Amino acid sequence: MSYFKSLASLNRRALTSSIRYNSSSSTVCPLDASKLVIEKTNNPKPKKSKDQLLFGKSFTDHMLEIDWDSKNGWGTPKISPYHNLSLDPSSVVFHYGFELFEGMKAYKDSNGKIRTFRGNKNMERMNKSAARITLPEFNGEELQKLIDKLLIVDQDFIPEGKGYSLYIRPTMIGTDAFLGVGTPNQAKIYTICSPVGPYYKNGFKPVSLEATDYAVRAWPGGVGDKKLGANYAPCILPQQEAATRGFDQNLWLFGDEGYITEVGTMNAFFVFRDPKTGKKELTTHPLDGTILEGVTRDSILELAKERLPSDEWDVTERKFTIHEVQKAAEEGNLVEAFGAGTAAVVSPIKHIGYRGQDIDIPVELGNTGELTAQIADWISKIQYGEEEYKDWSRVAK
Ligand SMILES: *Cc1c(COP(=O)(O)O)cnc(C)c1O
């Protein structure tokens, strides 16, 4: 009996998934921002003062939701007062980790315009995360339009001033009330927003890292290169272990070689000096499945290739090991190192502990390396609309 039941449900899934990916089908609705319905709150929250803002602790008055099911496709997008979700306890998100998220920010420029930074890259990545766990894909431009509308509705929550921003958390979950392990037939995208202050209030604060080889964050063929919620909970215990030994974060190593992959939840950049030529190299691990495809990482690589003089600098993506870093530091050829991600843009690294040995990285100048500070400035100028670069900054309309 149960055999036939599961066979029937398999057939149903095969059928619905063929509808899902058949773009000529008219029964399944694509995500359509023009259908947006807005219901505004009658109880606006008091706004926190700028010095009280804590990342991810307080949220704006509204949220965006769009439900999906395999028969009808994407439903009516809705912006409504921030509220609890009501889900059946059997919903697949609670059992099998059908969850993915994005992290992006909105910035107010000096003319009061609301800007987002390369959100199209976040939408592409969100679709890749969704595809990997068989959640539905969607038109990224439509979700960006909807997020723009949410930003406009909640614009009074976007703090003004350089360094201040509104953190945006687009999320997708599988919502089928069904304990069977299979592709979800129901899903929800929602987006919430949290006002945040500058990551560094009093100049840079360089971090101390524990090179971690006793736990692995990601591996080739795994899913560590996707922003799936399931990748983050397992990293807390190693982080706590590193903290007991006085380190701020993990420097994630991979393989017997000890390749440096990421710093906590940021991409890792190192600057080496070639002792023979004096030429410097900015490098980061390649996109081989063991690192998250950071939007900040991509932006840094592009700007550095374009703006650093090529007779003095090489900008590369290659595998490098903790041993190479250790040797360069001993010989005085480790110039600087930093983590890169949306939260801080760049986070200077001052120290690495590896199997009881200390690796020190120069951060003399204002608690940061020179290039690290330069990159922070390049990127924040584009984010706050002080400088236009390609289509990287988008004004919400
Ligand atoms: C989100 C994230 C990053 C940084 O990505 P950005 O798009 O630059 O914010 C890096 N590593 C991990 C593991 C991440 O989750």
The ligand as an SDF file (V2000), in Angstrom:
LIG
                    3D

 15 15  0  0  0  0  0  0  0  0999 V2000
   27.6870   35.3960    2.3670 C   0  0  0  0  0  0  0  0  0  0  0  0
   29.0130   34.7650    2.4990 C   0  0  0  0  0  0  0  0  0  0  0  0
   30.1910   35.3600    2.0100 C   0  0  0  0  0  0  0  0  0  0  0  0
   30.2400   36.7530    1.4620 C   0  0  0  0  0  0  0  0  0  0  0  0
   29.4280   36.9700    0.3600 O   0  0  0  0  0  0  0  0  0  0  0  0
   29.0170   38.4570   -0.0360 P   0  0  0  0  0  0  0  0  0  0  0  0
   28.1400   38.2590   -1.2160 O   0  0  0  0  0  0  0  0  0  0  0  0
   30.2710   39.1720   -0.3710 O   0  0  0  0  0  0  0  0  0  0  0  0
   28.3320   39.0480    1.1450 O   0  0  0  0  0  0  0  0  0  0  0  0
   31.3740   34.6460    2.0990 C   0  0  0  0  0  0  0  0  0  0  0  0
   31.4250   33.4270    2.6670 N   0  0  0  0  0  0  0  0  0  0  0  0
   30.3230   32.8320    3.1650 C   0  0  0  0  0  0  0  0  0  0  0  0
   30.4380   31.4790    3.7570 C   0  0  0  0  0  0  0  0  0  0  0  0
   29.0870   33.4850    3.1050 C   0  0  0  0  0  0  0  0  0  0  0  0
   28.0070   32.9070    3.6060 O   0  0  0  0  0  0  0  0  0  0  0  0
  1  2  1  0
  2  3  1  0
  2 14  2  0
  3  4  1  0
  3 10  2  0
  4  5  1  0
  5  6  1  0
  6  7  2  0
  6  8  1  0
  6  9  1  0
 10 11  1  0
 11 12  2  0
 12 13  1  0
 12 14  1  0
 14 15  1  0
M  END
$$$$
